[in-house]
Amino acid sequence: MSLNERQKKYLRTLAHSKKPVVLTGAAGISEALLAEVDVALTRHELIKMRINAADREERQAMIEAITGTTGAELVQRIGHVAVLYRQAEKPQITLPK
């Protein structure tokens, strides 16, 4: 599922007040981290995560790896914080068209 700009804007609005629920450490991406992201996306659909990486390229590579593995969409990235969305089987969030 590809999100259009209107849907991303709506999801950014919903994510604004949320706190990061998944934090990456110095160890980077592990199977446990990917499992935690998967559980969080299943439960919440829309999550914030804090990515602690040395530089911008490394953060972007980590985000791409996470979204590729979990099937999530990147809604927004600001600094070390990324907002991810994956629609659930029974959606809690109704996206605009």
C-alpha positions as CSV (number, residue, x, y, z in Angstrom):
1,M,0.0,0.0,0.0
2,S,1.4,3.3,-1.0
3,L,0.3,6.4,0.9
4,N,-0.5,9.6,-0.9
5,E,0.4,13.1,0.6
6,R,-3.0,13.7,2.1
7,Q,-2.9,10.4,4.0
8,K,0.7,11.1,5.1
9,K,-0.4,14.5,6.4
10,Y,-3.3,12.9,8.3
11,L,-1.0,10.3,9.8
12,R,1.6,13.0,10.8
13,T,-1.2,14.8,12.6
14,L,-2.1,11.7,14.5
15,A,1.5,10.9,15.3
16,H,2.4,14.3,16.6
17,S,1.4,13.7,20.2
18,K,2.8,10.1,20.4
19,K,6.0,9.1,22.1
20,P,8.5,6.7,20.6
21,V,7.6,3.2,21.4
22,V,10.6,1.5,19.9
23,L,14.2,2.6,20.5
24,T,17.2,1.3,18.6
25,G,20.5,1.0,20.4
26,A,24.1,0.9,19.4
27,A,23.7,-2.7,18.3
28,G,21.6,-1.6,15.4
29,I,19.0,-3.8,13.8
30,S,18.5,-7.3,15.3
31,E,15.8,-10.0,15.0
32,A,14.5,-8.9,18.4
33,L,14.2,-5.3,17.3
34,L,12.4,-6.3,14.1
35,A,10.0,-8.5,16.2
36,E,9.3,-5.6,18.5
37,V,8.5,-3.3,15.6
38,D,6.2,-5.9,14.1
39,V,4.4,-6.3,17.4
40,A,4.1,-2.5,17.9
41,L,2.7,-2.0,14.3
42,T,0.3,-4.9,14.8
43,R,-1.0,-3.4,18.0
44,H,-1.0,0.3,17.1
45,E,-0.8,0.6,13.3
46,L,1.0,4.0,13.7
47,I,4.2,4.2,15.7
48,K,7.1,6.5,16.4
49,M,10.6,5.1,16.8
50,R,13.9,6.6,17.8
51,I,16.8,5.5,15.7
52,N,20.2,6.1,17.4
53,A,22.7,6.0,14.5
54,A,25.8,8.0,13.9
55,D,24.9,9.8,10.7
56,R,22.0,10.5,8.4
57,E,22.9,7.8,5.8
58,E,23.1,5.1,8.5
59,R,19.7,6.1,9.9
60,Q,18.2,6.1,6.4
61,A,19.6,2.6,5.8
62,M,18.2,1.3,9.1
63,I,14.7,2.8,8.3
64,E,14.8,1.2,4.8
65,A,15.7,-2.2,6.3
66,I,13.0,-2.0,9.0
67,T,10.3,-0.9,6.5
68,G,11.4,-3.5,4.0
69,T,11.2,-6.3,6.6
70,T,8.0,-5.3,8.4
71,G,6.0,-4.1,5.4
72,A,5.5,-0.7,7.0
73,E,5.4,2.7,5.2
74,L,7.6,5.6,6.3
75,V,5.3,8.5,7.0
76,Q,7.9,11.0,8.3
77,R,11.5,11.2,9.5
78,I,12.8,14.1,11.5
79,G,16.3,13.7,12.9
80,H,16.4,10.5,14.9
81,V,12.7,10.0,15.0
82,A,10.7,8.1,12.3
83,V,7.0,7.6,12.1
84,L,5.9,4.2,10.6
85,Y,2.5,3.0,9.5
86,R,1.2,-0.4,8.6
87,Q,-2.5,-1.0,8.1
88,A,-3.9,-3.8,10.3
89,E,-6.3,-6.5,9.3
90,K,-9.0,-4.7,11.2
91,P,-7.9,-1.1,10.8
92,Q,-8.2,1.3,13.7
93,I,-7.3,4.3,11.6
94,T,-9.5,5.4,8.7
95,L,-7.4,7.1,6.1
96,P,-8.7,9.8,3.9
97,K,-8.9,9.1,0.2
